[in-house]
Amino acid sequence: MNQRDPLKRVLYIDLSRKSFWIDDRVDLFERWLGGIGVAVQLFKEEAPKNIEPLSPENPVIFSIGPLTSLYPLASKTVALFKSPLTGNLGESHAGGRSAIAIRLAGYGAIIIKGASQLPLYLVIKEGEVEFRDGSALWGISNANTVGRILREAAIGRGIRTIMRIGKAGEKLVSYAAVITETYRHFGRLGLGAVLGSKKVKGIIIYGKHSIPIQDKKKYREIYDRLYRLAVGSDAMKRYHDLGTAINILPLNYIGALPTRNLNSSRFEGAEEICGENIAEKKLARRVACAHCPIACIHIASIREPYPDEPYFYKTTFISYDHELLYSLGSMLGVKKIDDVLRLIDTVEAMGLDAISTGVCLAWATEAYKRGIITINETLVELDWGNIDNYIQVIKYIVEQPNDFYGMLARGTREASKHYGGQEFALNFGGNEMPGYHTGYGAIIGYSIGSRHSHLDCAGYRVDQTIKEPPSPEEFVELLIKEEEWRQILNSLTICLFARSIYNVENIIEALKPLGYNYTEEELKKTGEEIYFEKQKLKLKLGFKPEELKIPSRVFETPTPHGLLKREYIEEALQHYIKLIEYKTLQ
Ligand code: SF4
């Protein structure tokens, strides 16, 4: 049995030369833990300053952390790349079995560079990479079909993950996703397009390496404590019972659920598409990422009769959560559960990011209704809740039959720059808006967060816990502090749903039996350093914080804190710019 810790080894794959090599990078993993901390450093080493997102020079980095496969809920893999959607740093996290498979295959990180001339899929095992012909897979539009085929191809032993792209990735849609297993994704910021540009249709990783533990007795104690905390916690029970779909009703109640391209923050169909109603009528099962006792992934089933075949039905299983119900439900005025699920299924099959797709459809619907674009561009009529046409539009986004769809495939920022309607193009730094219109915290968070995502610093949560917002400066500092701490969680690749279980004390204890001795101060300092390393990298890649634009719509639709004032947000952004300039110059 191999007792060498595989975590500190990096697998380098060069697609252009069809070669690979492995380096020990103890230096990086000891200094930056793993996950995002290590990925940022690897990206700095690998990416020249002015790379194009869809060029062979854009490296894709997958990275995991020291807790992976050892502790419950340390289930995520971090992916880092230059995003074709924002033109800046792209960071996306996925669960499933990806993290454990990477570690048991004998690596802490995998870097994929270059580009293949012909379609291929990669098979990665310990000490071995196969570059297999993927021509027969190229052109298969449904990402799940690709997954099923690759399952047959992946004959090997151990824990296995299958990542793949759908047609959207092949066609370089800027918000194409990568699907892992069946219900998990590297969803945001266009990793699917980057792999598509490299002609990589799929990646299979498997392994059965063992992992040495320095202090087994202590490890078992901490493991038991964390496991008991996770399964006994009310916070985690919510995720198991209804998942994040539980958010729809409360957000609607307080007036924070973006509806019809944020023309409203309340949706009259919320009772129908809420987690409670779907669970009652459609929930088929719950599944979990590997090594997670919570199982927050909710799978609904829909049955459609086969034509002319009485008593025969096609049953489709579809995973759903809050973001999907918002972006393909309330944001588009879709009121029936089956209709939202059909849209989710289409997006999933094509291999698109659901949030960006929904917000693109919402922008296009409003632009169409205002006469900014016409049927000459859209090819079908667009109206809120018109599900059949939305399904057609999703297919057009992927196929890009005309210039308009070519532009819409690049996101709301590019489409609105070209056709107009920037004031209601709901993106921040180029990334489409998540499903929370809760107040200043949400909007500042989307703007200054490294990924322009609600997950960076959870401003939407702060909005829901405060009566009055603090000063813009204080708000920015509060959100940056939160984002700094999340760099530790993301370097240890802990599921963010488990952030209350993995508090500072528990993380320090969990690391000890693995040979890492951190004080609280050291851990927080590392989080701060990773945050600023990432900000510096964004600036190097061309991010210009002074060019951040907030769509006017945000100020026209009330939040639970009333109508937001532009001056407040602008003051906050100025303060952020000052802090970033000061810190990154040090
Ligand atoms: S809580 Fe959900 S997302 Fe997090 S690790 Fe478990 S199953 Fe995966």
Boltz pocket constraint, residues with backbone or C-beta under 6 A from the ligand:
constraints:
  - pocket:
      binder: B
      contacts: [[A, 73], [A, 75], [A, 95], [A, 96], [A, 239], [A, 287], [A, 288], [A, 289], [A, 290], [A, 292], [A, 293], [A, 294], [A, 295], [A, 296], [A, 297], [A, 495], [A, 496], [A, 497]]
      max_distance: 6.0
